[in-house]
Amino acid sequence: MGTERDILLSVADLARRFRMAPSSIGYAVMRGKKIAEEKGIKQYNNVGKGNIE
């Protein structure tokens, strides 16, 4: 799984593309991750390679 730093670097790229504050995207990503963990939802990593965590 990517580290929080990797996620935030990706967020910076998204923020530039969509002209949004990186903190707002970062918050949404981390909140979604927390909700998924609470509900026991498995996360797909390396899309296309079939890896599931």
Sequence and secondary structure as in RCSB ss.txt:
>XXXX:A:sequence
MGTERDILLSVADLARRFRMAPSSIGYAVMRGKKIAEEKGIKQYNNVGKGNIE
>XXXX:A:secstr
   HHHHHHHHHHHHHHHT  HHHHHHHHHHHHHHHHHHT   EESTTTTEE 
